Amino acid sequence: MLDGIGDAGALRFETLTGEYEPQPYQFVAPVQITPAVEGTMYALITHWSSASAIEAWRESAGYRLLPALGDVSSETFVPAVEDEPRDRLRPDRLQRDWVLAGHQPKSRGPALGRP
């Protein structure tokens, strides 16, 4: 069902700078919302190369199969460019490189402005 998502234009899913998921998405389950309404909610999180790539995915056979799993909703978020400096914000201004205590990041090459 999700096999063609990369072909539609989803980018490699970067978790921390230089660390990528083996697939171009994160499929998170279950997403619990309190109070629970009905069933279990799942989230499919992707990064896209363009708005036309998102539309290509929404028109794909794989996307059309998703309703077989239950109700489907889709939201698109565009990152806002931040002009002010912020602690540990990457040069592309899209994510912070904070890690949980005890997490051992994979080797990523040179640090990108991390303290």
C-alpha positions as CSV (number, residue, x, y, z in Angstrom):
1,M,0.0,0.0,0.0
2,L,2.8,2.4,0.8
3,D,5.4,1.0,-1.6
4,G,5.0,3.7,-4.2
5,I,5.2,6.7,-1.8
6,G,8.9,7.3,-2.6
7,D,8.2,7.1,-6.3
8,A,5.5,9.8,-5.9
9,G,8.1,12.2,-4.5
10,A,8.3,11.7,-0.7
11,L,11.8,12.6,0.5
12,R,13.9,10.4,2.7
13,F,12.6,10.8,6.2
14,E,15.3,12.5,8.3
15,T,14.9,12.2,12.1
16,L,18.1,14.0,13.2
17,T,20.6,15.6,11.0
18,G,22.0,12.9,8.7
19,E,19.9,10.1,10.3
20,Y,17.3,8.7,7.9
21,E,14.5,6.1,8.2
22,P,14.9,3.2,5.8
23,Q,11.6,4.2,4.2
24,P,10.4,7.7,3.2
25,Y,7.9,8.0,5.9
26,Q,7.1,7.3,9.6
27,F,4.0,5.2,10.3
28,V,3.1,5.8,13.9
29,A,0.5,3.8,15.8
30,P,-1.5,3.9,17.8
31,V,-2.1,7.6,18.3
32,Q,-4.2,7.9,21.4
33,I,-6.4,11.0,21.8
34,T,-8.2,11.4,25.1
35,P,-11.1,10.9,25.3
36,A,-11.1,8.1,22.8
37,V,-13.7,8.5,20.1
38,E,-13.8,5.3,18.2
39,G,-11.2,2.8,17.0
40,T,-7.5,3.5,16.9
41,M,-5.8,6.3,15.0
42,Y,-2.6,6.0,13.1
43,A,-0.4,8.8,11.6
44,L,1.6,8.6,8.4
45,I,4.2,11.3,8.4
46,T,6.1,12.3,5.3
47,H,8.3,15.0,3.8
48,W,7.7,16.0,0.2
49,S,9.7,17.6,-2.5
50,S,6.8,19.8,-3.8
51,A,3.1,20.4,-3.7
52,S,2.7,18.5,-7.0
53,A,4.4,15.5,-5.5
54,I,1.9,15.5,-2.6
55,E,-0.9,15.6,-5.2
56,A,0.6,12.8,-7.2
57,W,0.6,10.7,-4.0
58,R,-3.0,11.6,-3.2
59,E,-4.0,10.5,-6.8
60,S,-1.9,7.2,-6.6
61,A,-3.3,3.7,-6.4
62,G,-1.6,3.3,-2.9
63,Y,-3.4,6.3,-1.5
64,R,-6.7,5.1,-2.9
65,L,-6.2,1.8,-1.0
66,L,-5.9,3.5,2.4
67,P,-9.7,3.8,3.0
68,A,-9.7,0.0,3.2
69,L,-8.1,0.5,6.6
70,G,-10.7,3.0,7.8
71,D,-11.4,6.7,7.6
72,V,-8.6,8.7,6.0
73,S,-7.9,12.4,6.5
74,S,-5.0,14.4,5.1
75,E,-3.3,17.6,6.2
76,T,-0.4,19.5,4.7
77,F,1.9,21.7,6.8
78,V,4.5,24.0,5.4
79,P,7.4,25.0,7.6
80,A,7.6,28.7,8.4
81,V,11.0,30.3,7.8
82,E,12.5,31.7,11.0
83,D,14.6,34.8,10.7
84,E,15.9,35.0,14.3
85,P,18.7,32.8,15.6
86,R,17.5,30.0,17.9
87,D,19.5,27.6,19.9
88,R,20.4,24.3,18.0
89,L,18.3,25.2,15.0
90,R,19.9,23.8,11.8
91,P,21.0,26.1,9.0
92,D,18.0,25.0,6.9
93,R,15.9,26.2,9.9
94,L,13.7,23.0,9.8
95,Q,14.5,21.1,13.0
96,R,16.4,21.1,16.2
97,D,19.1,18.5,16.9
98,W,18.1,17.8,20.5
99,V,18.4,14.2,21.6
100,L,17.2,12.4,24.7
101,A,19.6,11.6,27.5
102,G,21.2,8.3,26.8
103,H,20.4,8.3,23.0
104,Q,23.5,7.4,21.0
105,P,23.2,9.2,17.6
106,K,24.6,7.4,14.6
107,S,27.7,8.8,13.0
108,R,26.6,11.6,10.8
109,G,29.7,13.3,9.6
110,P,30.6,16.8,10.5
111,A,28.4,18.6,13.1
112,L,26.1,21.3,11.8
113,G,26.4,24.0,14.4
114,R,25.7,21.8,17.3
115,P,27.2,22.7,20.6
